Amino acid sequence: TLEVIDAFAGLRRDGFPDLTLLIIGDEISKLPALRHAVHAHKLHKHVRFLGFLPDETLAVLYRLAAVFVFPSLYEGFGLPPLEAMASGTPVVTSNVSSLPEVVGDAAVLVDPHEVDSIVDGIERVLSDRELERTLREKGPLRAREFSWERSVARTHEIYRLVGRWQ
């Protein structure tokens, strides 16, 4: 979202000049407004648009990231924050849609419509070592609560219960 670019510009001005923003996803090319915002803030040397990445590369980037920011306006489930959390990366994500339920207390929640909220969430993770440590510990534990095996077992259990009622 454009709010991420605005938030990144604010962070660099507010004492985090060494940050680099990586924007990943195969739909990036359909959002020219993001590139325009980067140039409007004169951030072209500090923002990289990487597009689609294979899982192995994505896993490495998750592990190397200081923070994973995902201020989505709508998510059916929220797999990217879980992937980052499984890697031990602190996550800042939206307080809307399914995301609060998915991440639980293992991420910092922000209002995805408010640039100041996104800035505050990222600043908290980058400047509070105890919070960063806590998120790095809680993230993998929370991510383990979600697996394909658990989903299949739960679905099977629901079908079994529904079958009893008929």
ZAFI-851532 format. One record per residue: residue number from 1; y, x, z of N, C-alpha, C in turn; chain. Coordinates in nm, 2 decimals. Atoms other than C-alpha are relative to their C-alpha. Example, Ala and Ser with C-alpha at 12.3 -4.5 7.8 and 13.67 -1.06 7.14 Angstrom:
ZAFI-851532
REC   pake      nc2      nc1      nc3     cac2     cac1     cac3      cc2      cc1      cc3   gulum
REC      1    -0.12     0.09     0.00    -0.45     1.23     0.78     0.12     0.09     0.00       A
REC      2    -0.11    -0.09     0.00    -0.11     1.37     0.71     0.11    -0.08     0.08       A
//
This chain:
ZAFI-851532
REC   pake      nc2      nc1      nc3     cac2     cac1     cac3      cc2      cc1      cc3   gulum
REC      1    -0.12     0.08     0.00     0.00     0.00     0.00     0.12     0.09     0.00       A
REC      2    -0.13    -0.07     0.00     0.36     0.10    -0.04     0.04     0.04     0.14       A
REC      3    -0.03    -0.03    -0.14     0.39     0.09     0.34    -0.05     0.14     0.04       A
REC      4     0.05    -0.13    -0.03     0.17     0.40     0.36     0.09     0.11    -0.05       A
REC      5    -0.09    -0.10     0.06     0.40     0.60     0.13     0.12     0.01     0.09       A
REC      6    -0.12     0.00    -0.09     0.70     0.49     0.34    -0.03     0.06     0.13       A
REC      7     0.04    -0.05    -0.13     0.52     0.57     0.66    -0.02     0.15    -0.01       A
REC      8     0.02    -0.15     0.02     0.42     0.92     0.53     0.13     0.07    -0.01       A
REC      9    -0.13    -0.06     0.01     0.78     0.99     0.43     0.06     0.01     0.14       A
REC     10    -0.06     0.00    -0.13     0.89     0.89     0.78    -0.07     0.10     0.09       A
REC     11     0.07    -0.10    -0.08     0.62     1.11     0.95     0.05     0.14    -0.04       A
REC     12    -0.05    -0.13     0.04     0.73     1.41     0.75     0.14     0.03     0.05       A
REC     13    -0.13    -0.01    -0.05     1.09     1.35     0.85     0.01     0.01     0.15       A
REC     14     0.00     0.01    -0.14     1.00     1.29     1.21    -0.08     0.11     0.07       A
REC     15     0.06    -0.11    -0.07     0.84     1.62     1.29    -0.14     0.04    -0.05       A
REC     16     0.13    -0.04     0.05     0.52     1.64     1.08     0.01     0.04    -0.15       A
REC     17    -0.03    -0.04     0.14     0.64     1.83     0.77    -0.12     0.07    -0.07       A
REC     18     0.11    -0.07     0.06     0.30     2.00     0.71    -0.11    -0.10    -0.05       A
REC     19     0.10     0.09     0.04     0.11     1.68     0.64    -0.01    -0.01    -0.15       A
REC     20     0.03     0.03     0.14    -0.06     1.61     0.31    -0.07    -0.13     0.00       A
REC     21     0.06     0.13     0.01    -0.15     1.26     0.20    -0.09     0.00    -0.12       A
REC     22     0.10     0.01     0.11    -0.47     1.21    -0.01    -0.02    -0.15    -0.01       A
REC     23     0.02     0.14     0.03    -0.49     0.87    -0.17    -0.13    -0.01    -0.09       A
REC     24     0.13     0.00     0.07    -0.85     0.79    -0.28    -0.03    -0.14    -0.03       A
REC     25     0.05     0.13     0.04    -0.99     0.50    -0.47     0.00    -0.01    -0.15       A
REC     26     0.01     0.01     0.14    -1.09     0.41    -0.82     0.10    -0.10    -0.06       A
REC     27    -0.10     0.10     0.05    -0.82     0.14    -0.85     0.14     0.06     0.00       A
REC     28    -0.13    -0.06    -0.02    -0.53     0.38    -0.79     0.08    -0.01    -0.13       A
REC     29    -0.07    -0.01     0.13    -0.44     0.40    -1.16     0.06    -0.14    -0.03       A
REC     30    -0.06     0.14     0.02    -0.37     0.02    -1.15     0.12    -0.03     0.08       A
REC     31    -0.11     0.02    -0.10    -0.10     0.07    -0.89     0.11     0.10    -0.03       A
REC     32    -0.11    -0.10     0.03     0.19     0.26    -1.06     0.11     0.00     0.10       A
REC     33    -0.11     0.00    -0.10     0.43     0.15    -0.78    -0.03     0.10     0.10       A
REC     34     0.03    -0.11    -0.10     0.25     0.40    -0.55     0.06     0.13    -0.05       A
REC     35    -0.05    -0.13     0.06     0.34     0.69    -0.78     0.15     0.00     0.00       A
REC     36    -0.15     0.01     0.00     0.70     0.56    -0.81     0.05     0.02     0.14       A
REC     37    -0.05    -0.02    -0.14     0.73     0.54    -0.43    -0.01     0.15     0.04       A
REC     38     0.02    -0.14    -0.03     0.60     0.90    -0.40     0.12     0.08    -0.06       A
REC     39    -0.11    -0.07     0.07     0.86     1.02    -0.65     0.14    -0.04     0.06       A
REC     40    -0.13     0.04    -0.06     1.14     0.81    -0.49     0.03     0.07     0.13       A
REC     41    -0.01    -0.07    -0.12     1.07     0.98    -0.16     0.00     0.15    -0.01       A
REC     42     0.01    -0.14     0.03     1.04     1.32    -0.33    -0.12     0.06     0.07       A
REC     43     0.12    -0.05    -0.06     0.69     1.36    -0.20    -0.11     0.05    -0.09       A
REC     44     0.10    -0.04     0.10     0.51     1.46    -0.52    -0.07     0.13     0.03       A
REC     45     0.07    -0.12    -0.03     0.43     1.80    -0.38    -0.10    -0.02     0.12       A
REC     46     0.07     0.02    -0.12     0.27     1.65    -0.07    -0.10    -0.12     0.00       A
REC     47     0.09     0.11     0.02     0.07     1.35    -0.20    -0.09     0.03    -0.12       A
REC     48     0.10    -0.01     0.11    -0.25     1.37    -0.41    -0.07    -0.13    -0.02       A
REC     49     0.07     0.12     0.04    -0.40     1.08    -0.60    -0.13     0.05    -0.05       A
REC     50     0.13    -0.05     0.04    -0.77     1.16    -0.62    -0.09    -0.09    -0.07       A
REC     51     0.09     0.10     0.08    -0.92     0.84    -0.77    -0.13    -0.01     0.07       A
REC     52     0.14     0.01    -0.04    -1.29     0.79    -0.74    -0.06     0.13     0.04       A
REC     53     0.07    -0.12    -0.04    -1.49     1.05    -0.55    -0.14    -0.03     0.03       A
REC     54     0.14     0.02    -0.04    -1.86     1.10    -0.51    -0.01     0.00     0.16       A
REC     55     0.02     0.01    -0.15    -2.00     1.02    -0.16     0.00     0.13     0.07       A
REC     56     0.00    -0.13    -0.07    -2.06     1.39    -0.08     0.14     0.06     0.02       A
REC     57    -0.14    -0.05    -0.01    -1.70     1.48    -0.15     0.08    -0.08     0.10       A
REC     58    -0.07     0.09    -0.10    -1.57     1.18     0.04    -0.04     0.04     0.14       A
REC     59     0.05    -0.04    -0.13    -1.79     1.28     0.34     0.07     0.13     0.05       A
REC     60    -0.07    -0.12    -0.04    -1.63     1.63     0.34     0.14    -0.03     0.03       A
REC     61    -0.14     0.03    -0.03    -1.28     1.49     0.32     0.02    -0.08     0.13       A
REC     62     0.00     0.07    -0.13    -1.35     1.25     0.61     0.00     0.10     0.11       A
REC     63     0.01    -0.10    -0.11    -1.46     1.54     0.83     0.12     0.09     0.01       A
REC     64    -0.12    -0.09     0.00    -1.16     1.75     0.73     0.13    -0.06     0.04       A
REC     65    -0.12     0.08    -0.02    -0.90     1.48     0.78     0.04     0.00     0.15       A
REC     66    -0.06     0.02    -0.14    -0.67     1.48     1.09    -0.01    -0.14     0.04       A
REC     67     0.00     0.15    -0.03    -0.66     1.10     1.06    -0.03    -0.07    -0.13       A
REC     68     0.03     0.09     0.11    -0.79     0.83     0.83     0.08    -0.12     0.01       A
REC     69    -0.09     0.12    -0.01    -0.53     0.56     0.76    -0.04    -0.10    -0.10       A
REC     70     0.05     0.10     0.09    -0.65     0.23     0.62     0.07    -0.13     0.04       A
REC     71    -0.08     0.12    -0.03    -0.37    -0.04     0.65    -0.03    -0.11    -0.10       A
REC     72     0.04     0.10     0.10    -0.56    -0.29     0.44     0.06    -0.14     0.05       A
REC     73    -0.05     0.14    -0.03    -0.41    -0.65     0.42    -0.12    -0.09     0.01       A
REC     74     0.11     0.09    -0.01    -0.75    -0.80     0.37    -0.13     0.08    -0.03       A
REC     75     0.13    -0.06     0.02    -1.11    -0.68     0.41    -0.11    -0.10     0.03       A
REC     76     0.11     0.08    -0.03    -1.43    -0.87     0.39    -0.08     0.06     0.11       A
REC     77     0.07    -0.07    -0.11    -1.59    -0.61     0.61     0.07     0.12     0.05       A
REC     78    -0.07    -0.12    -0.05    -1.42    -0.27     0.63    -0.09     0.12     0.01       A
REC     79     0.09    -0.12     0.00    -1.67     0.00     0.53     0.07     0.13     0.01       A
REC     80    -0.06    -0.14     0.00    -1.42     0.29     0.47     0.04     0.04     0.15       A
REC     81    -0.03    -0.05    -0.14    -1.30     0.29     0.84    -0.13     0.04     0.07       A
REC     82     0.12    -0.04    -0.06    -1.66     0.29     0.95    -0.06     0.13    -0.05       A
REC     83     0.05    -0.13     0.06    -1.75     0.58     0.72     0.08     0.11     0.07       A
REC     84    -0.09    -0.11    -0.06    -1.45     0.78     0.86    -0.04     0.02     0.15       A
REC     85     0.04    -0.01    -0.14    -1.55     0.69     1.22    -0.13     0.07     0.02       A
REC     86     0.13    -0.07    -0.01    -1.91     0.80     1.15     0.01     0.15    -0.01       A
REC     87    -0.02    -0.15     0.02    -1.77     1.14     1.05     0.08     0.06     0.11       A
REC     88    -0.07    -0.05    -0.12    -1.58     1.17     1.38     0.15     0.01    -0.03       A
REC     89    -0.14    -0.01     0.04    -1.24     1.12     1.21     0.07    -0.11     0.07       A
REC     90    -0.08     0.11    -0.06    -0.98     0.93     1.41     0.05    -0.10    -0.11       A
REC     91    -0.04     0.10     0.09    -0.89     0.60     1.24     0.12    -0.08     0.04       A
REC     92    -0.11     0.09    -0.02    -0.57     0.41     1.21    -0.02    -0.11    -0.10       A
REC     93     0.03     0.10     0.09    -0.63     0.07     1.06     0.07    -0.13     0.04       A
REC     94    -0.07     0.13    -0.02    -0.50    -0.29     1.03    -0.05    -0.08     0.11       A
REC     95     0.03     0.09    -0.11    -0.49    -0.54     1.31    -0.03    -0.14    -0.06       A
REC     96     0.03     0.13     0.06    -0.58    -0.82     1.06    -0.13     0.00    -0.07       A
REC     97     0.13     0.03     0.07    -0.88    -0.96     0.88    -0.12     0.04     0.09       A
REC     98     0.12    -0.03    -0.07    -1.22    -0.83     0.98     0.01     0.14     0.08       A
REC     99     0.00    -0.14    -0.05    -1.10    -0.48     1.08     0.00     0.02     0.15       A
REC    100     0.01    -0.01    -0.14    -1.03    -0.53     1.45    -0.14    -0.02     0.06       A
REC    101     0.13     0.03    -0.05    -1.38    -0.67     1.50    -0.10     0.12    -0.04       A
REC    102     0.09    -0.11     0.05    -1.54    -0.39     1.29     0.02     0.13     0.08       A
REC    103    -0.02    -0.13    -0.07    -1.37    -0.09     1.46     0.00    -0.01     0.15       A
REC    104     0.00     0.02    -0.14    -1.35    -0.24     1.81     0.11     0.09     0.07       A
REC    105    -0.10    -0.08    -0.07    -1.18     0.00     2.05    -0.01     0.15    -0.04       A
REC    106     0.02    -0.14     0.05    -1.27     0.31     1.84     0.10     0.04    -0.10       A
REC    107    -0.11    -0.03     0.10    -0.95     0.30     1.63     0.13    -0.05     0.05       A
REC    108    -0.13     0.05    -0.04    -0.58     0.25     1.66     0.03    -0.11    -0.10       A
REC    109    -0.04     0.12     0.09    -0.47    -0.09     1.52     0.15    -0.01    -0.02       A
REC    110    -0.14     0.01     0.04    -0.14    -0.13     1.34     0.02    -0.13    -0.08       A
REC    111    -0.04     0.11     0.09     0.05    -0.41     1.16     0.01     0.06    -0.14       A
REC    112    -0.01    -0.06     0.13    -0.01    -0.33     0.79     0.13    -0.04    -0.08       A
REC    113    -0.12     0.05     0.06     0.31    -0.51     0.70     0.13     0.08     0.05       A
REC    114    -0.11    -0.07    -0.07     0.53    -0.29     0.93    -0.01     0.15    -0.01       A
REC    115     0.01    -0.15     0.02     0.60     0.07     0.83     0.01     0.07     0.14       A
REC    116    -0.02    -0.06    -0.13     0.72     0.15     1.19    -0.13    -0.01     0.08       A
REC    117     0.13     0.01    -0.07     0.38     0.03     1.32    -0.10     0.10    -0.05       A
REC    118     0.09    -0.10     0.06     0.19     0.25     1.08     0.04     0.14     0.04       A
REC    119    -0.05    -0.13    -0.05     0.41     0.55     1.17    -0.04     0.02     0.14       A
REC    120     0.03    -0.01    -0.14     0.36     0.48     1.54    -0.15     0.03     0.02       A
REC    121     0.15    -0.02    -0.01    -0.02     0.46     1.50    -0.04     0.14    -0.04       A
REC    122     0.03    -0.13     0.04    -0.04     0.78     1.31     0.05     0.11     0.09       A
REC    123    -0.06    -0.10    -0.10     0.20     0.97     1.54    -0.08     0.00     0.13       A
REC    124     0.07     0.00    -0.12     0.00     0.86     1.84    -0.13     0.09    -0.01       A
REC    125     0.12    -0.08     0.03    -0.32     1.01     1.69     0.03     0.15    -0.01       A
REC    126    -0.03    -0.14     0.02    -0.15     1.33     1.58     0.06     0.07     0.12       A
REC    127    -0.07    -0.07    -0.11     0.04     1.40     1.90    -0.07    -0.02     0.13       A
REC    128     0.07     0.02    -0.12    -0.19     1.27     2.17    -0.14     0.05     0.00       A
REC    129     0.13    -0.07     0.01    -0.48     1.51     2.21    -0.11    -0.08     0.07       A
REC    130     0.10     0.08    -0.07    -0.66     1.28     2.46    -0.04    -0.12    -0.09       A
REC    131     0.03     0.12     0.09    -0.64     0.98     2.22    -0.08     0.05    -0.11       A
REC    132     0.08    -0.06     0.12    -0.76     1.20     1.93    -0.15     0.02     0.05       A
REC    133     0.14    -0.03    -0.05    -1.06     1.32     2.14    -0.08    -0.13     0.02       A
REC    134     0.06     0.13    -0.02    -1.14     0.97     2.25    -0.05    -0.07    -0.13       A
REC    135     0.04     0.06     0.12    -1.14     0.84     1.90    -0.11     0.07    -0.07       A
REC    136     0.10    -0.09     0.07    -1.35     1.13     1.77    -0.14    -0.03     0.07       A
REC    137     0.13     0.03    -0.07    -1.61     1.04     2.04    -0.05    -0.14    -0.02       A
REC    138     0.04     0.14     0.02    -1.60     0.66     2.01    -0.04    -0.04    -0.14       A
REC    139     0.03     0.04     0.14    -1.60     0.65     1.63    -0.14     0.00    -0.04       A
REC    140     0.14    -0.01     0.05    -1.95     0.77     1.56    -0.09    -0.10     0.08       A
REC    141     0.07     0.10    -0.08    -2.08     0.55     1.85     0.01    -0.14    -0.06       A
REC    142    -0.02     0.14     0.05    -1.92     0.24     1.71    -0.06    -0.01    -0.14       A
REC    143     0.06     0.01     0.14    -2.03     0.32     1.35    -0.15    -0.01     0.01       A
REC    144     0.14     0.01    -0.01    -2.39     0.35     1.47    -0.04    -0.15     0.03       A
REC    145     0.03     0.14    -0.02    -2.37    -0.02     1.57    -0.02    -0.08    -0.13       A
REC    146     0.02     0.06     0.13    -2.37    -0.10     1.20    -0.09     0.08    -0.09       A
REC    147     0.10    -0.07     0.10    -2.66    -0.01     0.97    -0.06    -0.11    -0.08       A
REC    148     0.07     0.10     0.08    -2.84    -0.17     0.69    -0.13    -0.05     0.07       A
REC    149     0.11     0.04    -0.08    -3.15    -0.18     0.91     0.03    -0.12     0.10       A
REC    150    -0.04     0.10    -0.09    -2.97    -0.38     1.17     0.04    -0.13    -0.07       A
REC    151    -0.04     0.12     0.08    -2.82    -0.61     0.91    -0.12    -0.08    -0.04       A
REC    152     0.12     0.07     0.04    -3.16    -0.69     0.77    -0.07    -0.06     0.11       A
REC    153     0.07     0.06    -0.12    -3.31    -0.74     1.11     0.07    -0.12     0.05       A
REC    154    -0.08     0.11    -0.05    -3.03    -0.97     1.22    -0.01    -0.12    -0.10       A
REC    155     0.01     0.11     0.10    -3.04    -1.17     0.89    -0.14    -0.06     0.01       A
REC    156     0.13     0.05    -0.01    -3.42    -1.20     0.93    -0.01    -0.09     0.13       A
REC    157     0.00     0.08    -0.12    -3.37    -1.33     1.29     0.07    -0.13    -0.02       A
REC    158    -0.08     0.13     0.02    -3.11    -1.59     1.18    -0.09    -0.09    -0.09       A
REC    159     0.09     0.08     0.08    -3.35    -1.71     0.91    -0.12    -0.06     0.08       A
REC    160     0.11     0.04    -0.08    -3.63    -1.73     1.16     0.05    -0.12     0.09       A
REC    161    -0.06     0.11    -0.09    -3.41    -1.94     1.40     0.03    -0.12    -0.08       A
REC    162    -0.03     0.12     0.08    -3.29    -2.17     1.13    -0.13    -0.07    -0.05       A
REC    163     0.13     0.06     0.04    -3.65    -2.22     1.01    -0.06    -0.09     0.11       A
REC    164     0.05     0.07    -0.11    -3.74    -2.34     1.36     0.06    -0.14     0.02       A
REC    165    -0.08     0.12    -0.02    -3.47    -2.61     1.36    -0.04    -0.11    -0.11       A
REC    166     0.03     0.10     0.11    -3.60    -2.78     1.04    -0.12    -0.07     0.02       A
//
